[in-house]
Amino acid sequence: MHNNMIKLYDSLGDYFCFDSKAVCIEDFFVDLSTFRTLFLEALRENNKRREMEEKIKRAKLAKEKAERERLERQQKKKQLIDMNK
């Protein structure tokens, strides 16, 4: 059992390109866990930032649309006033 575990750990060392003799199993798994935690946190932050950027973009488009509609109403109002003169 122990020999099989060491053999599998050596295979992990080859796969992840580290010296399995120099890095103890505990350190490897702590590093792997830390990487996973930081990676998931980065994914959450990226999704949050992307959602915020989309929200800002939608708000900007809505503001531009409202401004366009306001200008169109003013032009129509001005045309009606000019027709009455």
C-alpha positions as CSV (number, residue, x, y, z in Angstrom):
1,M,0.0,0.0,0.0
2,H,2.7,2.5,1.0
3,N,4.8,1.6,-2.1
4,N,1.7,2.1,-4.3
5,M,1.1,5.5,-2.7
6,I,4.8,6.5,-3.3
7,K,4.5,5.3,-6.9
8,L,1.4,7.4,-7.5
9,Y,3.0,10.4,-5.9
10,D,6.0,10.0,-8.2
11,S,3.6,9.9,-11.1
12,L,2.0,13.2,-9.8
13,G,5.4,14.7,-9.7
14,D,6.0,13.8,-13.3
15,Y,2.6,15.1,-14.3
16,F,2.9,18.4,-12.4
17,C,6.7,18.8,-13.2
18,F,8.1,18.8,-9.7
19,D,10.6,16.7,-7.9
20,S,8.6,14.3,-5.8
21,K,11.7,13.6,-3.7
22,A,12.2,17.2,-2.8
23,V,8.6,18.2,-2.1
24,C,6.8,16.3,0.6
25,I,3.2,15.0,0.1
26,E,1.7,17.4,2.6
27,D,3.3,20.5,1.0
28,F,2.1,19.4,-2.4
29,F,-1.5,19.0,-1.3
30,V,-1.4,22.2,0.7
31,D,-0.2,24.0,-2.4
32,L,-2.8,22.3,-4.6
33,S,-5.5,23.3,-2.2
34,T,-4.3,26.9,-2.0
35,F,-4.2,27.0,-5.8
36,R,-7.8,25.7,-6.0
37,T,-9.1,28.2,-3.5
38,L,-7.4,31.1,-5.2
39,F,-8.5,30.0,-8.6
40,L,-12.2,29.7,-7.5
41,E,-11.9,33.1,-5.9
42,A,-10.5,34.6,-9.1
43,L,-13.4,33.1,-11.1
44,R,-15.9,34.6,-8.7
45,E,-14.2,38.0,-8.9
46,N,-14.1,37.8,-12.7
47,N,-17.8,36.9,-12.9
48,K,-18.6,39.7,-10.5
49,R,-16.6,42.2,-12.5
50,R,-18.2,41.0,-15.8
51,E,-21.7,41.4,-14.3
52,M,-20.8,44.9,-13.1
53,E,-19.5,45.9,-16.5
54,E,-22.7,44.6,-18.2
55,K,-24.8,46.4,-15.6
56,I,-22.9,49.7,-16.3
57,K,-23.2,49.1,-20.0
58,R,-27.0,48.5,-19.8
59,A,-27.4,51.7,-17.7
60,K,-25.4,53.7,-20.2
61,L,-27.5,52.4,-23.1
62,A,-30.7,53.2,-21.2
63,K,-29.5,56.7,-20.4
64,E,-28.6,57.3,-24.1
65,K,-31.9,56.0,-25.2
66,A,-33.8,58.2,-22.7
67,E,-31.7,61.2,-23.9
68,R,-32.5,60.4,-27.5
69,E,-36.2,60.1,-26.8
70,R,-36.2,63.4,-24.9
71,L,-34.5,65.2,-27.8
72,E,-37.1,63.7,-30.2
73,R,-39.9,64.9,-28.0
74,Q,-38.4,68.4,-27.9
75,Q,-38.1,68.4,-31.7
76,K,-41.7,67.3,-32.2
77,K,-42.8,69.9,-29.7
78,K,-40.8,72.6,-31.5
79,Q,-42.3,71.5,-34.8
80,L,-45.8,71.7,-33.4
81,I,-45.1,75.2,-32.0
82,D,-43.7,76.3,-35.4
83,M,-46.7,75.0,-37.2
84,N,-49.0,77.0,-35.0
85,K,-47.2,80.3,-35.8
